[in-house]
Amino acid sequence: MPIKVEEILEYAEEYGYKPKKATSDEMLGDGLLGVFEGAIPKGKTSTDIIKELRRERA
């Protein structure tokens, strides 16, 4: 039996959980991905790093 997202939110609110609405400035992914900020130097892509690692292993 499928459940609608609205039903899940209503159920959660009954137990005191108030979902926070994301704004355009603060999206869910930004908070999660912010942990990895700086892991890849500016100007490089993850593909560049993988290529370098492969060269080092060869």
N, C-alpha and C positions, 0 to 999 in steps of 0.2 A: 504494500500500500504506500504510494508516494506521499511525502510530506512536503508542504510548501515552506519556503524559507520564512514567510510571515508567521506561520504556525510555530516554528521553532523559536523565533524571536519572542512571540507572545508567551510561550511556555517559560523561556528564560527570564522574562520580565516579571512573571508571577513569583519567581524565586529571588527577586531583588537585583538581578543583573540588568544594568542599563547599557545597551550597546551604544558605542560612541560612533557618531557619523563622521566619516572621513571627509575632509575638505580637499580642495584641489591642491592646497599647499602641503597637506599631510595625508598621504595615502598609506595604506597598510604595508605595501611592499617597501616603501621608503624606510619605515622603521625596522623592518626585518633585514633589508640589505645594507642599512647603515653600519651594521656590525662589520662588514667587510670593506668599508671605505678605506682606501689607501693600500689595500692588499695588492692591487695591480697599479704600478706607477703610471702617472698621467702620460699620455702619448703612446702607451703600449696597449696592445689588446691581449686577451687571454690566448689567442692563437699564436701571437709572437712568443709568448712565454713558453707555450707547449713546444714550439719549434726549437727554441733554445735548449729546453730540457732534453729533447730527443737527440740534438747534436752532441750534448754532453755525455749521453749514455752510449753513443756510437763509438 
